[in-house]
Amino acid sequence: MKPKLNHRLEMPNSNNNNSNQYGPYSPKLPKHNRSLPRSINYLLREQRLLFTLIGILIGSTFFIIQPILSRIGPSEAHPYTRSGFTTRHDLRGVGLERRSAVAGRVPAAIGARRLRVVVTGGAGFVGSHLVDKLIGRGNEVIVVDNFFTGRKDNLVHLLGNPRFELIRHDVVEPILLEVDQIYHLACPASPVHYKYNPVKTIKTNVMGTLNMLGLAKRIGARFLLTSTSEVYGDPLEHPQKETYWGNVNPIGERSCYDEGKRTAETLTMDYHRGDGVEVTLHIFQHIGN
Ligand SMILES: O=C(O)[C@H]1O[C@H](OP(=O)(O)OP(=O)(O)OC[C@H]2O[C@@H](n3ccc(=O)[nH]c3=O)[C@H](O)[C@@H]2O)[C@H](O)[C@@H](O)[C@@H]1O
């Protein structure tokens, strides 16, 4: 009769001298004893051990050398980076370029920024030449003009310039701008223009200058007023020194302009003395008429 293949039933008894009715019992080897030679065999077959060792060698070489390479300049360590192979160095380079590109767009209020300037009456004869000069210096320029006598044609060459802005606005109305300097030129300047609407002329000089000085005070901007030699009226001394106060008719046809500019000068000096606004008075000497 064939023995039953039931090992549990056939479990050896240490007291039975390693034998039973089916013959001598050979004890089971511990598992690790059996698997060790098998693993070694497995490794030795088909040069697996050799390939494993080579793998370990390559791996350790990479982990030892890699930190050293990252410390050395990448161009020295990786000559192939120049052939367009993407490495960490290349990526770092892209990062720096991006950072410097962002730095180029730093808001005007930070670091070595451009000077922001507003020129009222910047579409006029003097104003448009001043604007050219300011743009040429690298400033950002905003022109505020109601085009009473000024023309867009005077500024047409600047219309595409990212540092230039043109605003149609009458300075008798307040305006809020963030600038460093205010050049206040807006005013009807020739007799035919300032006599055309004398009330508007003196209003522009008084209200317009008040508004621009108020802005200068609020935002801490420097202020320049273009005045005129007309403030001396019919002068009694020639040439006029700065200490000369003039000989002005307060009720004449030209008074809207002469007294308007005088009041503008007064306001300018009062904002300087009273509010600490940094100011400049600029007088144009008229030749003729
Ligand atoms: O020689 C001077 O004493 C004058 O010189 C310049 O005047 P100018 O350039 O010769 O005259 P315009 O070519 O007529 O320029 C005046 C500008 O002011 C503008 N303006 C005039 C009036 C007004 O209410 N608002 C305003 O923006 C005009 O549109 C024009 O663009 C200055 O702008 C005047 O302030 C200065 O009094």
The ligand as an SDF file (V2000), in Angstrom:
LIG
                    3D

 37 39  0  0  0  0  0  0  0  0999 V2000
    6.9410  133.1470  -22.6900 O   0  0  0  0  0  0  0  0  0  0  0  0
    6.1560  133.0100  -21.7600 C   0  0  0  0  0  0  0  0  0  0  0  0
    6.0730  133.8710  -20.8810 O   0  0  0  0  0  0  0  0  0  0  0  0
    5.2500  131.8000  -21.7520 C   0  0  0  0  0  0  0  0  0  0  0  0
    5.9590  130.7180  -22.3580 O   0  0  0  0  0  0  0  0  0  0  0  0
    5.2310  129.5260  -22.4950 C   0  0  0  0  0  0  0  0  0  0  0  0
    4.1870  129.7320  -23.4070 O   0  0  0  0  0  0  0  0  0  0  0  0
    4.3750  129.4390  -24.9940 P   0  0  0  0  0  0  0  0  0  0  0  0
    4.9560  128.1120  -25.1670 O   0  0  0  0  0  0  0  0  0  0  0  0
    5.0990  130.5690  -25.6260 O   0  0  0  0  0  0  0  0  0  0  0  0
    2.8470  129.5120  -25.4480 O   0  0  0  0  0  0  0  0  0  0  0  0
    1.9580  128.3930  -26.0860 P   0  0  0  0  0  0  0  0  0  0  0  0
    2.6380  127.7850  -27.2580 O   0  0  0  0  0  0  0  0  0  0  0  0
    0.6120  129.0240  -26.3240 O   0  0  0  0  0  0  0  0  0  0  0  0
    1.8530  127.3130  -24.9400 O   0  0  0  0  0  0  0  0  0  0  0  0
    0.9390  127.3970  -23.8660 C   0  0  0  0  0  0  0  0  0  0  0  0
    0.3640  126.0130  -23.6010 C   0  0  0  0  0  0  0  0  0  0  0  0
   -0.5090  126.0700  -22.4800 O   0  0  0  0  0  0  0  0  0  0  0  0
   -1.7060  125.3880  -22.8280 C   0  0  0  0  0  0  0  0  0  0  0  0
   -2.8050  125.9100  -22.0470 N   0  0  0  0  0  0  0  0  0  0  0  0
   -3.2240  127.1970  -22.2060 C   0  0  0  0  0  0  0  0  0  0  0  0
   -4.2730  127.6600  -21.4650 C   0  0  0  0  0  0  0  0  0  0  0  0
   -4.9390  126.8220  -20.5490 C   0  0  0  0  0  0  0  0  0  0  0  0
   -5.9090  127.2230  -19.8820 O   0  0  0  0  0  0  0  0  0  0  0  0
   -4.4890  125.5760  -20.4270 N   0  0  0  0  0  0  0  0  0  0  0  0
   -3.4490  125.0810  -21.1720 C   0  0  0  0  0  0  0  0  0  0  0  0
   -3.1020  123.9500  -21.0250 O   0  0  0  0  0  0  0  0  0  0  0  0
   -1.8660  125.6290  -24.3070 C   0  0  0  0  0  0  0  0  0  0  0  0
   -2.7680  124.7470  -24.9180 O   0  0  0  0  0  0  0  0  0  0  0  0
   -0.4550  125.5270  -24.7830 C   0  0  0  0  0  0  0  0  0  0  0  0
   -0.1390  124.1760  -25.0560 O   0  0  0  0  0  0  0  0  0  0  0  0
    4.6420  129.0830  -21.1750 C   0  0  0  0  0  0  0  0  0  0  0  0
    3.7650  128.0000  -21.4060 O   0  0  0  0  0  0  0  0  0  0  0  0
    3.9070  130.2030  -20.4780 C   0  0  0  0  0  0  0  0  0  0  0  0
    3.4990  129.8020  -19.1770 O   0  0  0  0  0  0  0  0  0  0  0  0
    4.8060  131.3950  -20.3750 C   0  0  0  0  0  0  0  0  0  0  0  0
    4.0990  132.4220  -19.7780 O   0  0  0  0  0  0  0  0  0  0  0  0
  1  2  2  0
  2  3  1  0
  2  4  1  0
  4  5  1  0
  4 36  1  0
  5  6  1  0
  6  7  1  0
  6 32  1  0
  7  8  1  0
  8  9  2  0
  8 10  1  0
  8 11  1  0
 11 12  1  0
 12 13  2  0
 12 14  1  0
 12 15  1  0
 15 16  1  0
 16 17  1  0
 17 18  1  0
 17 30  1  0
 18 19  1  0
 19 20  1  0
 19 28  1  0
 20 21  1  0
 20 26  1  0
 21 22  2  0
 22 23  1  0
 23 24  2  0
 23 25  1  0
 25 26  1  0
 26 27  2  0
 28 29  1  0
 28 30  1  0
 30 31  1  0
 32 33  1  0
 32 34  1  0
 34 35  1  0
 34 36  1  0
 36 37  1  0
M  END
$$$$
